[in-house]
Amino acid sequence: MKIAIIGGGIGGLTLALALRKEGHEAVVHERTAQFGRVGADINLTPNAVRALDPLGVGEHLRTEAARPRFRISRDGYTGEETSRLPMSDAAEEAYGAPQLTIHRADLLDALEAAVGSDAVHLGHGLESCEVTDDGVSLRFADGSTDDADVVVGADGIHSAVRRSLLGEEHPEFTGTVAYRAVLPTERVAHLPGIDCFTKFWGKDRYTQIVTFPLTRGEETFVFATEHRESWSQESWTTPGRIEDLRAAYADFHEDARALLDACDDVLISALYVRDPLTTWGRGGATLIGDAAHPMMPFMAQGAGQAIEDAVVLARCLSVHGAPEGLRRYEALRQERTAQIQVGSRGNEWLKAGGNADWVYGYDAWEVTL
């Protein structure tokens, strides 16, 4: 089969590696002219790490990432601990893989190196695609065209593949904006639990501060959300005002405020919700990751679900071919991803403890096809 993957992000590159493991080759078409150190954190929970391990990148990720010892919930105002879930070695024993927290660029570097530059066409953004009886016709922004037996839209929340298949979509603003910052851990090393994943919960479901280590523990990531009446930017690279962030959490516990006081600068973005789709594709076309099921960040499963998608899709194509394998993949993945989409929107995940097995215990390489 001639397989075209649209989008060279985490899902697209993982799919290229998984297809190669299953005996297929694919070409990745990426809109940007070069990969850069864009974004900040990726929280790879055990289900994601276990899916990546057979693709030959697990050892490299373990050398670059941090391994939070616990996943902790604390009351944002009193600082009282409300739940604690062992991670690190305990997660590896329970789920077969640890939780790894890593800079997004370090994960992409590992995936890109494993895929190889010959399989990635940079500066090659898709404008539209058309499903035909013979496959899928592709039209790119530079005016070039191509045909493929299978096209997979791994091109994110503003997916050109999804738009071509399903028409324009209109996401709903949640009334919430998100701040992101990365700082040297030495500035906050005195704070309790700085080597853990810690979430300070506020007065409503979207007022919170999350922190966890990055880059072998040398950096600390801070993520905070607050209510806003209106906003237009959905990019993660819009500069914000650190003064606004600190003012929004002036009544939080001193440990949480100390994190914000240590930040030099911050990025800000609006959070939008999209309802789960009932259809991900037709003919020789389908979607993975944010193109199919964009999620709020509150269960830390955006990257993990894209990685799971990639593995299950590669396996389905290997066993069932196309288009049957595409429909089998969609049927296998839609219920799980919809449940996580809705759960992320509700933002109650592990607030007061609970069982994480249904998320962290999923094995994309073993799920029955």
PyMOL commands that set and color helices and strands:
alter all, ss='L'
color gray80, all
select helices_A, chain A and resi 10-21+46-55+58-64+89-95+104-115+117-119+160-166+185-187+215-217+242-248+254-261+289-291+297-299+302-320+324-346+357-360
alter helices_A, ss='H'
color red, helices_A
select strands_A, chain A and resi 3-6+26-29+41-44+70-75+81-86+100-103+120-121+126-132+135-140+145-148+150-153+172-184+197-201+208-214+219-227+238-239+267-273+285-287
alter strands_A, ss='S'
color yellow, strands_A
deselect
rebuild
show_as cartoon
